[in-house]
Amino acid sequence: MELRHLDVLVAVAESGSFTAAAERLHTVQSNVSEQVRQLERDIGVPLLIRSRKGAATTEFGEVVLERARRIRAEIDAMLADVSMLRGLEGGHSSIGVIGTASKWLVPALLAYLEESAPGVRLRVTEGASERLIQDVAGAELALAVVTEPVSDARLAVTHLRDEALVAVVRRGARFKREPVPLQELAERRMILPPRGNPLRDEIEDTAAEQGLTLNVPIEVEGVRLINDLVAAGQGVSILPQTAAPRDVPSVRDIGIADLPPRRLALVYSRNAYLSLADEAVREAIVHTVAQAMPRGKGTR
């Protein structure tokens, strides 16, 4: 068995056919087919199901495919480590960041890395916590900043920091008192992320504990659009303090009296090897969060 055989299997599985894999690998289809046959012969089980529609992995193929991706990731990490030790600009890391934290975290992180580890090349993916957790567990990403709780046993979890949740409202909106009780927000039209989003679930859980039912006629995944809709007078929202808009004159944020903070965490796979570049980025994230994230409940 050779590494190129595993690379071919990954290419076929991700491309969906032998023809597409050949194009991706800049070779001919017959070469792809032969290398798959050699791999199946070495392992002793069928790895792909061939049909007119293309190719799909068998149950055995899924197991080998997952290992093949991990092997390739380990080799890439090894080469990156060697490059960094030789002083080359070859270090590479990949991270995921939830959308509500990326606005303040990523610019500060890049600035810190430019000083502390200028040889590291960074790929950043923005997404929801649940997606990023799966990408880290599947070795698609080395690290991710997500919201707690994280129940996936495959991941190591480092708590980074608590962050206050605030109400985002149109400037001029009147409340009986500030910080505003969750009950008073529940009486208004709310714009929140869809159910299943960790932030939405946390807000719903707290509301249920208080015997409240939230009025959420509008569900939006993107933080920027939520802020725009609040500015347009479509309702109020609840967001992390750092995701509240600072450059929209018609919108302000106020503290919430009885809502626990959001917990940010850094996750990485327990089984994956973190390269020197990954370690440098991990340390940079911890430092950046500690230094850059504002404290307090915010009333603006």
C-alpha angles and dihedrals in degrees: 000000000000133000091245089061090058091046090054092051090052091048093051093046093049096040095045097226143047091243094054091045091053091053091048092050094042094238139102126280094242090059091051092049092049094050091050090051091051091051092048090048092050093048095038100226136085111263102180136040111217121208140151089268093056134264134315131185121255122223088269090047092056091056093048091043093056091049092046091056091049092049092051091048091051092050092048089050091050092052091047091052092051090049092051092048089052090053095250123140091246104114113120133182136173125210138176125215129187113245095243091059103035095080095065102022105050099053091047091045093052091049091052093047091050087063102034103034111011092166094064118103112204132204113197125198121191117205150119119301095248092054094046091049090055092047091054092046089050093049093246089120129029097210139006138190107221141153124269145274098066112181100176106118090204091070135075111222127207116187109227107180148317117252127198119242115222138190114250110208141158114274108259095036109139126220131183090240141349132262081049120230116240088236091065092050090049089061091062134068107275132204111204140154116273122276110277092044107117093230092051092046092051092051092046092049092052091047091051091051088056093046092249130141115207121223103223110165092157125053118188129175098199120078094209092056091048090056091047092052092049088051089051091056097250095131145295129289143196118228140157110278092246091054094054111107118259099182102050110096094196094057133067136175127225134187122262115227102213110024120107118231125262115253119224120205139181115225135190134165118276090213100045125089113237111221122221088262091051091050091050091051092046091054090045092053092051091048094045095050091049093049106033107037114096119232129218137051100279127223111193 
